[in-house]
């Protein structure tokens, strides 16, 4: 029975994806944009859990400067953005690299070029912001060899199907589990001086480092900071943000300066904090483009925790060698 359910899920997802691609070829883009907005507005009223949780998280983060009506409007816009993401995925899969480059301009490519010039690869830090599904696709359209770290669905056939679609969009998939294998593959990508896209705002319960985020504390994954210290790769923020016109622009920001004193535990904590501070600044600037469901607040103390968890040990198998002074590049 379980295998039958998995087969049905696989076939349903496949039919939806292929049906969507056929529809994109036949119907005008405006139709899909209107449809996605209508579905999002309907979902805003029907998805009570999403609306309640997102509004509560937004109130915690920005409630000191937003009233109830503004919070509701931001949550609705966030859901609209999410629905529109999938329409844009369909058009990107059907478009050529030239069309993708034309429709999604890039700002700040010099920061990525400067980081790659050092020859140690780039960890492209992204977030559940704008159309994060296509950030790697846009980088690939620019000619960069791009890989993306992904939490795979349990259904193996579904995972393989989604991997194939990502590959069509220029993104090579690195499964996040098992962690040891993911760590090794990421290191290989960076040694080849390629780009690894990592979602930096996985703020859930479990292992990690406690860091301040807006008005509360979250548990941030130590993986990106540990990987950067191990490999010497640059941490470069990359977001595919929606403009007021509704179009997308890839914004590449200056590299996040890394702290490297030789105390691995302290350095991982400080660099994880710097990554989280970047996420907060970006979300503050674009609150209507972030998925407010992703954050799980903690009741623990603010600041970085010195305690190491077993779940993250796979990232620290080969810690960086100590050096004499702080490294900022």
N, C-alpha and C positions, 0 to 999 in steps of 0.2 A: 504493500500500500504506500509506503514512504517513497519507494522508487517511482511509483505511478504519479504521485503528487509532484515529485521533482520534475518528471518528464512533462507534465501538464504546465508547470510554471515555466519551464524552458521554452516550450512551444508557444505559450502565450506571449512571453517577452519577445521572442523572435518574430512573431506575427505583428506585434505592435511596432517594433522597430522597423521592420521591412515595409509594413503598411504606411508608416509615417514617412519613410523615404520616398515611396511612390507618390504619396499625396503632395509632398514638397515639390516634386517635379511638375505636378499637374495644376496646382492651385496657387494663386498669388500670395505673396508674403503677407500682405496686409490682412488677409483672411485669418491666417494663423495667429498674428499678433492680437487681433480683436478676440479670437477664440481663447487664447491663453489668458488674457486679461479677464474675460468673463468667467472662465473656470476658476481663476484665482479668487475673484470676488465671491463666487459661490462657495468655494472652499473656506474662505474667511468666516462665513456664517455657519458652515456645517462642521468644520473641524474645531470643535469647542476646546479640546485639549491643547491644540496648537495655539489657538488664540489666547487662551488663559496663561499658558506657560510662557509664551513669547512676551506677552504684555507684562507679566510679573518680572521677568528677567530684565526687560527694558526699563521698568520702573526702578529696579534696584540700581541699574547702571546710570541712568540719566534722568531719573524721576525728579531730581532737584531743579531741573530746568525745563521740564516738559509737563504739560497738563494731560488729563486723561484723553482728550480728543486727539492731541498730537501723538500720543503713544499709540492709540488705535490706528491712526493714519500711517504711522511708520510700520507697524506690524502688517497692515494690509499691503503696503508697498513692497515689503520684504517678500511676501508670498507671491505677489505679482512678478517680482524679479525672478524668483525661483521657477515659476511656471514658464516664464519667457526663456529661461536658460535652455530648456529642452527643445523649444522651437529653434533656437539658434544652433543647437547641436546638429539638428537635422539639416539645416542650410549649410553648415560648415562641412558636413560629411559629403554633401553633394557639390560643394564648391571646390574650385581649384586653389592651389596655394596663392596664385596671383590675386584671385578674388578675395581670399581671406586677408591678405596683406592690404588690399585696397579698402576693405570694409572695416578693418580693425587696425587703425594706426598704432604706432609704437611711440612711447615717450620715454626717454632715458636709456636707450640702447647702449650708450657709451659706458654706463655703469657695468653692464654685463660684459661688454668687450674688455674693459679694464680688468675685471676679475678673471676672465678666461686667459688673459695675456700672461698671468702668473703660472699657468699650466697645471693647476691642482684641482680643476673642476669647480663647479658652482652648485651649491644647494639653493635652489630657487624656492624661497619661502612664500607660500601662498596661504589663503584662508578661505573659509566658506563665505566668500564675499564676491559680489559681482557675478560674472559667469566663470566660476573657478573650474568648471569642467573643461573649458576650452583654453585655459592659460597655457598648458603644454602644447596644444595644437597650434596656437599662435606663435609660440617660440619655434616649433618645428617648421612652420611655414616660412620663418625667417632663415632657415637653414641650419639651426642648431640640432644636434643629436640629443633628443629629449626623452627622459624616462620619468615615470611618475610612480610614487609609492602609494599603493592602494590596499585598503582592507577588503579582501575578496568576500563575496557571498559564499555561504556554505555549499550551495549547489554548484558542483564542479562544472557542469555543462553551462550554467548561467555565467559563471566566472569566465570560462573560455570564450563565450559569446561576447561578453563585454570587453574582454581583452582584444578580441578581433576588431571591434568597432573603434576602440581607442587607437589601435595600430593603424587603422584606416585614416584616423585623424592625426597621425604622425607621432603618437605617444606610445612608447614601449612600456609595458607594465612590469613593475616589481611588486610582487605580493608582500604585504607587510608581515605575514606569518608563514613559516616560523621565523622568529626574530633573528636567529643566528644566520640563517640563509639570506634574509633581507639585508642584514648588515654587511655581509660579504659582497653581495651583488652591488649595493650602493657604493661600497669602497672601490670596486672594479670600475664602475661607471666614472667615478671621480678621478681615478688614476688615468683614465683615458681622456681626461680634460673635457668631459661632457657635462650635461645639465641634468640634475635630479630634482624634480619638483616634489616638495614635501608640504603637506597641509600642516600649518603651525598652530592651529587653534583647536586642538583636540582636548578640550577641557572637561574631562569626565572623571568619575570616581575611580579609585584604584591607585596604581603606583605612579610615581612622578615626583615633582618638586612643587611645593606650595609657593605661589607667587601672588602678589597683589594684582588685582584686575578690576578696574573701576572701583566700586565702593566695597568690594568684598575680596575674598581669596579664592583662587582656583588651583587645581592640580594640573600643572603643565608637563607634557612629555619631555624628558631630557634627551631624547634621541637626536634631534637636529643639532643641538649644541655639542653633544658627545661626538657625533660624526664629524663635525667641523674640526674639533680639536684633534681627533685621531688622524684625519686625512690632510688637514691644512686647507680644505676647500673653503671658498668664500660663502658667506651667508648674504644672499641678495634678495630683498623683498620684490615680489612680482605679483601684480594683481590685474585682472582683466575687468576694469570698472565700467559701469554704465554711465554714459554722459547724459546731460539734460535732454538731448535730442533723442535718447533711447539707443543710440549706437554704442559700440564698445570700443574702449581704448586700453591697450596694454601699457600699464605704468610700471616701469622698472626703476626702483629707487637705489640710492647709493648703498653700498655694502654696509652691513651692520658691523661695527668695529668689535672684534673679539678680544676678550681678556684671556691672557694665557700666562699665568705666573708660575706654573709647575705644580700647583696644588690642584689636582684634577677635580676633586669633589667641589671645591670652592669655585673653580673656573666654570664647571658645568652649570652650577647654580646661578652664577652671575650672568653668563651668556644666555641661559634660559630666561632670566628676568628681562634682559635686553630684547629678546625676541618677543616676549609677551607685551612689553611696552610699545613695540612697533605695532602689534595687533591692536592694542587699545587705541593708539593714535589714529589708526586707519579706520577702525570702526566708528570712532567719534566723528570722523569726517564724513562717513557714509553709513549712518545707522540704518537707513532704509534698504541697504544692499546686503546686510549681514543676516545670517540665519540665527535668530535669537534662541532657537531650540538647542543649539549646540553646547551651551555653557551650563555647567553644573557647579554651583557655588559650594564652597566648603566653609565649615564653621571654625576651622583651625586658625592659628595666628597668621597675620600677614607677614610676607617675606619668604625667603627661600629656606626650604628644609634641608638640613644636612644629612638626613637619613637616606640611605640607599636601599632600594627595593630589589627583590629577586627578579621581578618582571623586567627590570631594565638592565640587568647585568649583561645581557647579550650585546648591548651597545658598547660596553666598556671592556670587552675582552682584551683589547690591545690599547691601553691608554697612551696618550702622547708622552714623549720624553720630556722631562722637565727642562726649562730654559731659564736663563738667569734673570730676564726682565720681562715686563709686560709686553705682549704683542698686540698691536691694534690693527694690523692688516693681515 
